[in-house]
Amino acid sequence: MELIIKDHNYVPGSISFASGFLGPQGDVGFFMEADFNKAKEIIKALIKNDREINRVEMGLDGDWGINSMVIYEDQKYYEYDCYGTSMWAEPIIVVYFDSGFSESYAVWKTKGKTQKAIS
């Protein structure tokens, strides 16, 4: 699996619902659905590459304060249980490493197909 890092040491934020549709990204014209299976694949690939993971959070970038949660910690997976679909808030994971650094990855699909990060 090729890992495509979205950003390093990224801090997701929250914006208003209206700003999500009117902001720089706006309505992308389709629904992005959080893909928990893709998130697990990324975590497993990082572990296989000897990356020391402290925890992983998953949520909607742009609505992070309300729609995000820990999905991996202490070598245990937790099923994603937040709102998982948006036309403007991109589903991502933020992987926090024992070193103190983090990496974020896009983890969404539409119509059953996994998509690359939007720009």
N, C-alpha and C positions, 0 to 999 in steps of 0.2 A: 504494500500500500504506500503510495506516494503521499507524504505529509506536506500540506501547503499551509504554512504559517500565515495567519492573517496579520498579526502584529506581535511585537515583543513588549512586555510590561504594560499592556493595555488595560485601562480602567473603564469598564462599561458604564454608561450613564443612563439617566431617565429623562425623557422629555414629555411634554403633554401630548395627548392623543391627537389634537388638532395640529400641533407642530410636526408630528410624525408624518402626516399626509402633506403638509405644506413646506416642510424643511428641505434641506439640500438633496436628500435622496427621494423623499416623497413616496407616493404610491407607485410601486414597481409594476403594477398591472397584473400581478398574480400573487397567490398565497405562498409564503415560505413556511413550511411545516418543520418543526423541530424533529430531528432524526436521532433518536437515542441510540439506535444501533450503530450509526456512523460515529457517534461520540465514543461508544465503547470500543470500536475498532481503532480509533485514534489512540485512546488510552492504552490498549493492549500493544499497539505498535511502539509507543513510547517506552513502555515497560520492557518490551523485547530488545529495544536499543539501549537498555541499561540507564534510562532516565529515572531519577529518583523523584517520584511524584509525592507531594505533600497532600494535595487535594485537588479536585476538579469541580468547578461550578459551571452550570449550564443555564442559559436563559435567553431572553430576547434583548438584544442590544438596542437600547433606546427606551426600554421599559424594565430595566434591570432591577430597580428597587422593589418592584412588585412581582415580577416574573423571572426569578432565578432561584436556584437552590444548589446545594452540594450533591453531586451525583457519584463521586468517588472519594473515599477517605478511609484510611486505615486498612487498605487492601480490600475494601468492600464497595460494591456498586449499590446505588440507590436509584430506583426507577424515577425518571423525570416526571414530576407531578405538578407542573405549572402550566399556565396557558402556553400553547405551543404553536400557534399559527398567527401570522401577521403579513400584511402587505407592505409594511414599512420598517418594522423592527426585526433585524436579522437574527435568527437563532445562532448562537455561538457557544463555545465552551472556552473557559479560561483555565489553563492548567498551571497550577502553582507548584513549583519545584522546591525541594528541600534547600536548594542554594539561595532561595529568596527571589529568584527571577520567575517570570511567567510568560506563557505564550498563549495566544488566542487562535481559534480555528473556527471557520464557518461549518455549521452542522445542520443543514436543512435540505429538504427535498420538495419537489413540486410534481404533482401528477405521477407519483411513483418513481421519479428519476432523481437521483442525487445531483445537485447543482454545485458549481464552483462559486466562490464568493463573488458578490456583486461589487462593482466599484462605485 
